[in-house]
Amino acid sequence: MRIFDPHIHMTSRTTTDYEQMYEAGVRALVEPAFWLGQPRTNVGSFTDYFDGLIGWERFRASQFGIRHHCTIALNPKEANDPRCVDVLDVLPRYLAKDGVVAVGEVGYDSMTEAEEKAFAHQLTLAIEHELPVLVHTPHRDKLAGTKRTLDVVRESGIAPELVVVDHLNELTVGLVADAGCWMGFSIYPDTKMDEHRMVTILKEHGTDRVLVNSAADWGRSDPLKTLRTGEAMLAAGFTESDVDKVLWQNPVEFYGQSGKLMLDPLETDAPTGETFEGNSVLRGARQ
């Protein structure tokens, strides 16, 4: 089973996660820009973080045989903080970087006016930079948030096939399918979707325009939930070809619209003495 996780926050994960993901079949991933768990206080905090996504984290993933890509944006939660909104002015220089395959995560957290303004602005940036968009839907009042999300997407003029609306569930998937956007599902141990509910949705809606991700971050989450979903699909009677479509071909098709995917195999799946700006994932010899 080959796996492309289209939404996972590896900056918050460990090297053990990378090792286990490679063993499970993960060979590529996309890491969306998101918040840190506590508020940023200035634009410099964002730029240091963005530099890490396109630099150190890409290197760290490569040391374990995994191709790392990212998306760049002002996330919905921090769009409400006046100290952060000026980062919108620096996004264009990052959206032009290699390996930046979409604008995201954008969308709604609390459905405020500030969030909508930042959302609409970043949809315009995506159009200007000819990039896909990764949209976060709110965890509270998800149905109303998804409806408004689709309104804003439609008003922006962006082609729906360039948009994935993420964190969907049984109540929202039909709306997004009818809108022509891609449908994203985050598989979590406790919240959002689980792999068995995901299989039921796949049986009803099919495998076209579906992205399944772990969305693993610094909270309770599991970077192997993509694998678990594939296993559940096979157990439910889906073919290996179906699993490959959902877990590999679909992410490649969606993010491939950026023209910036890097999927050639890496030569190693274990850390070497190679360094990034003088830093290595290795530690010194045992004392």
Summary of the structure (lengths in Angstrom):
residues: 287
radius of gyration: 18.1
end to end distance: 39.4
largest distance: 62.0
contacts: 977
relative contact order: 0.16
helix: 45%
strand: 15%
